[in-house]
């Protein structure tokens, strides 16, 4: 069952963000979900998006679906970042401002603030 639309949850800690983003598939999942105009997609759409962005990983579609279903989607749902309806095979993106800021900075090629001296 998809969780409610409430974004009223506790803020993610730094440890939470590091745990979530430690796995490349979760970073790709969140990147894809945050980039689509709708706040929903099917598992099939997500699988297609992940397979089109593969970088040498040769997971079969079946294996990728299993990993999404048993590992990545439940973890993202536990942190309140997505709603996942297994029966309808639908994912709803909820997101987190802290996580999105982190991912934006992580992927920003021209952010040179890390090199500045205090």
N, C-alpha and C positions, 0 to 999 in steps of 0.2 A: 504494500500500500504506500502511496506517495505521502510523505510527511506534509504537514500544513504549510501554508505560504508564509508563516510568521518568520520574520528576520530578527525577532526579539530573542536572541540567545546570547550567551556569554561570549565575550571577545576571545579570539584565539590567542593562546600564549605563543611566545617565540618557539618553545619546544614543540607545540602543536604544529606550527607552520613548518618547522624543520622535519618533523615526522611525515607530514603530508607530502611535502615536496622532495623527500629523499628518493622517491621512486619515479623514474622518468615517465612511465606510463601515466601516473597521476598528474604530473605536470602537463603532459600532452592532453589528457582528458580535460583538465581545467582550462587550458588554453583554448581548446576547441569550444567548450561550452560557453566560455565568456565571449567568444567571438561571433556566435551565431545570433541573428536578430531576434529569433524567438527565444523563449526561455526553456524550450523543450526540444528533445529529439528522441528518436528511437535508438535502441541498442544497435540495430543494423546500420544506422547513419553514423553512429560513433565508431563502430568497427571499421566502416569504409574510410572515415577520416583518419583513424589511427594507422590503418594499413597503407594509405596513400602517403603518409609521412614517415614511414619506416626508414630507419637508418641502419640497415644491415641485419636487423632482427628478423628471423624467418619463422615467426609464429604463424601457424595455420589459423584460418578464420575460426575454426572450432576451438582451438586452444586459447586464442585471444578472448573469445566469448566466455570461456570457462574462467579465465583469470579475471575478467571484468566482473562476472557474476559472483565469484567466490572471494575475491580479494579486494580489488580496487573500488568498485561501486559501494560495497558495504562500508568500507573504511571512510569514504567520502560522505556517505550518508550518516555514519556515526558522528562525524564532526559537524553535521548540519549544513554541509556545502551543497548537497544535492538531495532531491527526492527520487527514489527509485521504485517504480512499480513493476515488480517482476512479472506479474500476470499480463500486463499490457506491454511489457518490454519498453517502457518509457522512462526517460530520465528528465528531471526538471532541475535546472540550474538555480541555486539559491545564492551562492557566492559568499564572499566575505571581503569587506573593504581592506582589512589588514593583509589578507592573503593576496588580493589583487595588486595592492601596492608593492608587496614583496616580489611577486612575479614580474610586474612591470619593471622594477628596478633591476631584477636579475637578468632580464632579457634586453635591457636598454643598452645599445652599443655605444652611445655617446655619454654615458654617465661616468664622469671622471671624478666624482666627489670622493671616492675611496682613495684617490691619490693625493688629496689635499692634506696639508699639515694643519694641525689645530693651533 
